[in-house]
Amino acid sequence: MSKKTSIILVCLAVIVLGIILVVAHNAGPGGSLGGYTNPNGSMGSNGSTKNTTPAPVQVVQTAAGQSPNGFPSGVPIEAGATIVSNFSALTAGTQQQSAEEFISKVSLAQNFTLYQAWLKKGDWTVTNTVNTATQKILFASLGKNNLTIHIYIASDGKVHVSITNFTTV
């Protein structure tokens, strides 16, 4: 894989993670994120005077030890790991995102090998990978599921594993 492709994939993964963190942070437990509403009919950013309300996002925080709604079954989560984030989000009834992130006690390489084997055993199609010294990313699909497994060294120096599934419902 070329360096340019790797950089593009890393940027895409960072954007996805950023969206996840913003949604999780802004929604709170059981919260709902609404969109921009222009109640007075003033001109919006697209030049329209029509009221604009994007589809709301329903975010549901999930307790540690439980899989978020829509999370693929059987995804290996390290026993005793510290859960950093665990939630599902549904947008206008068409797209579901479920995500879990934890701090791992094993290396980037060990996690990468584990998840590669799990995906292969489960008949997932690995569509792309990123494999650098500080992060490893697996992109995979199975049916309506699109899974991203991002294994990285966080700013605290610890290995984090972030698993995000997108499904069309």
C-alpha positions as a Markdown table, in Angstrom:
| # | Residue | x | y | z |
|---|---|---|---|---|
| 1 | Met | 0.0 | 0.0 | 0.0 |
| 2 | Ser | 1.4 | 3.4 | -0.9 |
| 3 | Lys | 2.3 | 6.0 | 1.7 |
| 4 | Lys | -0.4 | 8.3 | 0.2 |
| 5 | Thr | -3.1 | 5.7 | 0.6 |
| 6 | Ser | -2.0 | 5.0 | 4.2 |
| 7 | Ile | -2.2 | 8.7 | 5.0 |
| 8 | Ile | -5.6 | 9.0 | 3.5 |
| 9 | Leu | -6.9 | 6.0 | 5.5 |
| 10 | Val | -5.4 | 7.3 | 8.7 |
| 11 | Cys | -7.1 | 10.7 | 8.1 |
| 12 | Leu | -10.4 | 8.9 | 7.4 |
| 13 | Ala | -10.1 | 6.9 | 10.7 |
| 14 | Val | -9.3 | 10.0 | 12.7 |
| 15 | Ile | -12.4 | 11.8 | 11.2 |
| 16 | Val | -14.6 | 8.8 | 12.1 |
| 17 | Leu | -13.2 | 8.7 | 15.6 |
| 18 | Gly | -13.7 | 12.4 | 16.0 |
| 19 | Ile | -17.3 | 12.1 | 15.0 |
| 20 | Ile | -17.8 | 9.3 | 17.5 |
| 21 | Leu | -16.2 | 11.3 | 20.3 |
| 22 | Val | -18.2 | 14.5 | 19.5 |
| 23 | Val | -21.5 | 12.5 | 19.3 |
| 24 | Ala | -20.7 | 10.6 | 22.5 |
| 25 | His | -19.6 | 13.8 | 24.4 |
| 26 | Asn | -22.5 | 16.0 | 23.3 |
| 27 | Ala | -25.3 | 13.5 | 23.7 |
| 28 | Gly | -24.7 | 12.2 | 27.3 |
| 29 | Pro | -26.5 | 9.1 | 28.6 |
| 30 | Gly | -29.6 | 8.5 | 26.6 |
| 31 | Gly | -29.4 | 11.9 | 25.1 |
| 32 | Ser | -30.5 | 13.1 | 21.7 |
| 33 | Leu | -28.6 | 15.5 | 19.4 |
| 34 | Gly | -30.8 | 17.7 | 17.4 |
| 35 | Gly | -29.6 | 19.6 | 14.4 |
| 36 | Tyr | -29.7 | 23.2 | 13.2 |
| 37 | Thr | -33.1 | 24.7 | 13.1 |
| 38 | Asn | -33.8 | 28.1 | 11.5 |
| 39 | Pro | -37.1 | 29.0 | 13.1 |
| 40 | Asn | -37.3 | 32.6 | 11.8 |
| 41 | Gly | -36.7 | 31.7 | 8.2 |
| 42 | Ser | -33.5 | 33.7 | 7.9 |
| 43 | Met | -31.0 | 32.7 | 5.2 |
| 44 | Gly | -29.1 | 29.5 | 6.0 |
| 45 | Ser | -25.6 | 28.6 | 4.9 |
| 46 | Asn | -26.9 | 27.1 | 1.7 |
| 47 | Gly | -28.7 | 30.2 | 0.7 |
| 48 | Ser | -32.1 | 28.8 | 1.4 |
| 49 | Thr | -34.7 | 30.6 | 3.5 |
| 50 | Lys | -36.4 | 27.4 | 4.2 |
| 51 | Asn | -36.2 | 26.0 | 7.8 |
| 52 | Thr | -33.6 | 23.3 | 7.9 |
| 53 | Thr | -33.6 | 20.5 | 10.5 |
| 54 | Pro | -31.1 | 17.7 | 9.9 |
| 55 | Ala | -32.1 | 14.3 | 11.1 |
| 56 | Pro | -31.6 | 13.8 | 14.8 |
| 57 | Val | -29.1 | 11.4 | 16.2 |
| 58 | Gln | -30.3 | 9.2 | 19.1 |
| 59 | Val | -27.3 | 8.1 | 21.2 |
| 60 | Val | -27.5 | 5.4 | 23.9 |
| 61 | Gln | -24.6 | 4.9 | 26.2 |
| 62 | Thr | -24.1 | 1.2 | 27.1 |
| 63 | Ala | -22.8 | -0.2 | 30.4 |
| 64 | Ala | -19.3 | -1.7 | 30.4 |
| 65 | Gly | -19.5 | -5.4 | 29.9 |
| 66 | Gln | -22.4 | -5.2 | 27.6 |
| 67 | Ser | -22.3 | -4.8 | 23.8 |
| 68 | Pro | -23.9 | -1.7 | 22.3 |
| 69 | Asn | -27.1 | -2.2 | 20.2 |
| 70 | Gly | -26.1 | -3.2 | 16.7 |
| 71 | Phe | -22.6 | -4.3 | 17.6 |
| 72 | Pro | -21.6 | -7.5 | 15.8 |
| 73 | Ser | -21.8 | -10.6 | 18.0 |
| 74 | Gly | -18.6 | -12.4 | 19.0 |
| 75 | Val | -16.3 | -9.4 | 18.7 |
| 76 | Pro | -13.4 | -10.2 | 21.1 |
| 77 | Ile | -13.1 | -7.6 | 23.9 |
| 78 | Glu | -10.2 | -8.1 | 26.1 |
| 79 | Ala | -11.2 | -9.5 | 29.6 |
| 80 | Gly | -10.6 | -7.0 | 32.4 |
| 81 | Ala | -10.0 | -4.1 | 29.9 |
| 82 | Thr | -10.8 | -0.6 | 30.9 |
| 83 | Ile | -13.7 | 0.5 | 28.8 |
| 84 | Val | -13.3 | 4.1 | 27.5 |
| 85 | Ser | -16.4 | 4.4 | 25.4 |
| 86 | Asn | -19.4 | 2.2 | 24.7 |
| 87 | Phe | -22.5 | 3.4 | 22.8 |
| 88 | Ser | -24.8 | 3.1 | 19.9 |
| 89 | Ala | -26.2 | 5.9 | 17.7 |
| 90 | Leu | -29.2 | 5.8 | 15.3 |
| 91 | Thr | -29.7 | 8.5 | 12.7 |
| 92 | Ala | -33.2 | 9.0 | 11.3 |
| 93 | Gly | -33.8 | 5.3 | 11.5 |
| 94 | Thr | -31.5 | 4.5 | 8.6 |
| 95 | Gln | -27.9 | 4.4 | 9.8 |
| 96 | Gln | -26.8 | 2.7 | 13.0 |
| 97 | Gln | -23.4 | 3.2 | 14.5 |
| 98 | Ser | -22.2 | 1.1 | 17.5 |
| 99 | Ala | -18.8 | 1.5 | 19.1 |
| 100 | Glu | -16.7 | 0.3 | 21.9 |
| 101 | Glu | -13.2 | 1.5 | 22.9 |
| 102 | Phe | -11.0 | 0.0 | 25.5 |
| 103 | Ile | -7.5 | 0.2 | 26.9 |
| 104 | Ser | -5.6 | -2.9 | 26.1 |
| 105 | Lys | -2.9 | -4.7 | 28.1 |
| 106 | Val | -1.3 | -6.3 | 25.1 |
| 107 | Ser | 0.7 | -4.8 | 22.2 |
| 108 | Leu | -0.5 | -3.3 | 18.9 |
| 109 | Ala | 0.9 | -6.3 | 17.0 |
| 110 | Gln | -0.9 | -8.8 | 19.3 |
| 111 | Asn | -4.2 | -7.0 | 18.9 |
| 112 | Phe | -3.7 | -6.7 | 15.1 |
| 113 | Thr | -3.1 | -10.4 | 14.8 |
| 114 | Leu | -6.0 | -11.3 | 17.0 |
| 115 | Tyr | -8.5 | -9.2 | 15.1 |
| 116 | Gln | -7.2 | -10.3 | 11.7 |
| 117 | Ala | -7.7 | -13.9 | 12.7 |
| 118 | Trp | -11.2 | -13.2 | 14.1 |
| 119 | Leu | -12.3 | -11.4 | 11.0 |
| 120 | Lys | -11.0 | -14.2 | 8.8 |
| 121 | Lys | -12.7 | -16.9 | 10.9 |
| 122 | Gly | -16.0 | -15.0 | 10.8 |
| 123 | Asp | -16.0 | -14.7 | 7.0 |
| 124 | Trp | -15.6 | -10.9 | 7.1 |
| 125 | Thr | -14.0 | -9.3 | 4.0 |
| 126 | Val | -11.1 | -7.1 | 5.0 |
| 127 | Thr | -11.3 | -4.2 | 2.6 |
| 128 | Asn | -8.2 | -2.4 | 3.7 |
| 129 | Thr | -5.6 | -2.2 | 6.4 |
| 130 | Val | -3.2 | 0.3 | 7.9 |
| 131 | Asn | -0.1 | -1.1 | 9.6 |
| 132 | Thr | 2.3 | 1.4 | 11.1 |
| 133 | Ala | 4.5 | 1.5 | 14.2 |
| 134 | Thr | 1.9 | 3.6 | 16.2 |
| 135 | Gln | -1.4 | 2.4 | 14.8 |
| 136 | Lys | -3.0 | -0.5 | 13.0 |
| 137 | Ile | -6.5 | -0.3 | 11.4 |
| 138 | Leu | -8.6 | -3.0 | 9.8 |
| 139 | Phe | -11.6 | -2.1 | 7.6 |
| 140 | Ala | -14.0 | -5.0 | 7.0 |
| 141 | Ser | -17.5 | -5.8 | 5.8 |
| 142 | Leu | -20.0 | -8.6 | 6.2 |
| 143 | Gly | -23.5 | -8.2 | 4.9 |
| 144 | Lys | -24.8 | -4.8 | 6.0 |
| 145 | Asn | -22.0 | -4.4 | 8.6 |
| 146 | Asn | -19.0 | -2.1 | 7.9 |
| 147 | Leu | -16.5 | -2.6 | 10.7 |
| 148 | Thr | -13.4 | -0.4 | 11.6 |
| 149 | Ile | -11.0 | -1.7 | 14.2 |
| 150 | His | -8.5 | 1.0 | 15.1 |
| 151 | Ile | -5.6 | -0.1 | 17.4 |
| 152 | Tyr | -3.4 | 2.8 | 18.4 |
| 153 | Ile | -1.0 | 4.2 | 21.0 |
| 154 | Ala | -2.9 | 7.1 | 22.7 |
| 155 | Ser | -1.4 | 10.2 | 24.1 |
| 156 | Asp | -1.2 | 8.5 | 27.5 |
| 157 | Gly | 1.2 | 5.9 | 26.0 |
| 158 | Lys | -1.3 | 3.1 | 26.3 |
| 159 | Val | -2.6 | 0.8 | 23.6 |
| 160 | His | -6.3 | 1.6 | 22.8 |
| 161 | Val | -8.6 | -0.5 | 20.7 |
| 162 | Ser | -11.6 | 1.3 | 19.1 |
| 163 | Ile | -14.1 | -0.9 | 17.3 |
| 164 | Thr | -16.9 | 0.8 | 15.3 |
| 165 | Asn | -19.6 | -0.8 | 13.3 |
| 166 | Phe | -21.8 | 1.0 | 10.8 |
| 167 | Thr | -25.0 | -0.7 | 9.6 |
| 168 | Thr | -27.9 | 0.3 | 7.4 |
| 169 | Val | -31.1 | -0.6 | 9.1 |
